[in-house]
Amino acid sequence: MRIYSAEKYQELFINSILWIDWQIKNIVGSKNLNLINEYAQANQGIVKTLTKIIKAC
């Protein structure tokens, strides 16, 4: 396990938030949320992404 400085951990944290935001925007941006099936697909994509993050912790 690598040991980072407090500043590096803060940078990693900030970048992870940006990455999660980018992922969700890509998932939602490619769907027409007014259509039930595309809304469901977007929801599943977001849940899948967040589940990966939770399992990695």
N, C-alpha and C positions, 0 to 999 in steps of 0.2 A: 504494500500500500504506500502510495506516495504521500509525503507530508508537504503541504503547501502553506504559504504565509496566509495571514488573515486577509490581506489584500487580494491574493490569488483566489481564495475561497469566495470572497465577495464578487470578484469578476466572474467566476464560474456560475455563481448563483444568478447574477444579472443576466448573463448570456443564456442561461437555461430558461429563464422566463421569456426572453425574446424568442428562443427556439420554439417553446410551447405555443406562444402566440402565433408564430409563423405557421406552425403545423396546423393549428385550428383554422386559421384564415384560409389556408390552402384547401383543407377539407370542405369547409363551408362555402368557399368561393366557387368551387366547381359544381355546386348543386343548386337546383332551384328549390328553395325551402318551402315554396307554396305547393309543391307536389309531395304527397304523403310518402311515396316510396323513396324519393330523394332526400326528404327530411330524415327518414329512418336511416338511410345510408350514411348521412352526415353524422347523425347521432352515434351510430355504431363505430364510425371512424374515430370520433372524438373519444369515445369510451375505450376503444382499443389502444389509442395513443396514451391516454392517462393510465390505463392498466399496466402498460409497459413501464411507465415511469414508477409506479407504485412497486412493481415487482423488482425493479432495479435498486430500490432503496434498502 
